[in-house]
Amino acid sequence: MRNTAKITTAVLAASALTLGLTACGSDKDSASDTSGPLVVAATPVPHAEILTYVKDNLAKKEGLDLEVKEFTDYVTPNTATEDGSVGANYFQTEPYLADFNKKNGTHLKSVASVHLEPLGLYSEKADKPGDLKNGATIAVPNDTVTEARALQLLAANGLLTLKDGVGTEATPADIVKNPKNLKFKELEAAQTPRSLGDVDAAVINGNYALEADLEPAKDALVLESAENNPNVNLLVVKEGNEDDPRVRKLAKLLTSPEVKKFIEDKYAGSVVASF
C-alpha cells in the first residue's frame, strides 16, 4: 500500500496562495528542519509512484526519511515549496519552472533531472492525425509553456505551421497555416483527458494520460520525440536548500540504476528515464 498523503487541491491552492509567494517559512516548516523527514510534493502518476518506490526500497539504506504528499495541480506544489510547507517537489519541467518563477516571483531551483513524459495527441474519433476532420476541435493545456509545447507537437506532425522562433511562448495566435481549420479548447491540463468525449482530440500531459488509464506509448496518435527534448521532469527545491543533505540523498536515489529500471519496467516507454 502506498504510504502517501492525498491533499485536496482546491483547498491547498487557496491557502498556499493566501500565505503569499514571498513567505520565507517559519522555523517549524518542513524545509528548515533538516533533521526531520523530507516532505516532497508530487503529482500522483508517475511522480508519487516513483517516490514511493524510493521510499519503500531505497531510502532506508541511504538514511533518508521521506514523506510523499500528492497534489493534482501544477501550482500548489510550487507555492508550498516556496513557503516551506514542503521541502521539495517533483512534477515539472525546466521550461515550466522558469515560466512559473518569472510570473510569480518565486525562487525555485532544479537539483536533478529524472524523467521525460512525452506529450501526446489522443482521440476517440481518429486513428491518426490525418483522420481529424476539417474544423476539428482539439483540447490543449492552458498554461503558457504546455500550450506552446502542444502546438509544437501538432506542428511537428504537419497539422499546422507556427511563426518562426515562437518556441515556448507559442499560442494559437502564432499559427500561420492551419489547413484543417483546427479549433482549440484551452483547459487546465488535468482536465484534458476528461474532455476526450467532447472534442475531436486532446493533447495530454503524460502524467495525466497515465492517471486516465491511457498508455502513451500505445494509445497516443503521436508522441513527442524523447531525443533532445528539454521537457524533462525535475526534483525542485527553494533556492538555498540545494545542499540540504536530505535533498542530496533523494537526488542521488532518483537518478540511480534501480529507479531507471523501475521506470523502464513499470511504464514501458510511456515514461523515459533522462539519466
Disulfide bonds with the S-S distance in Angstrom:
none
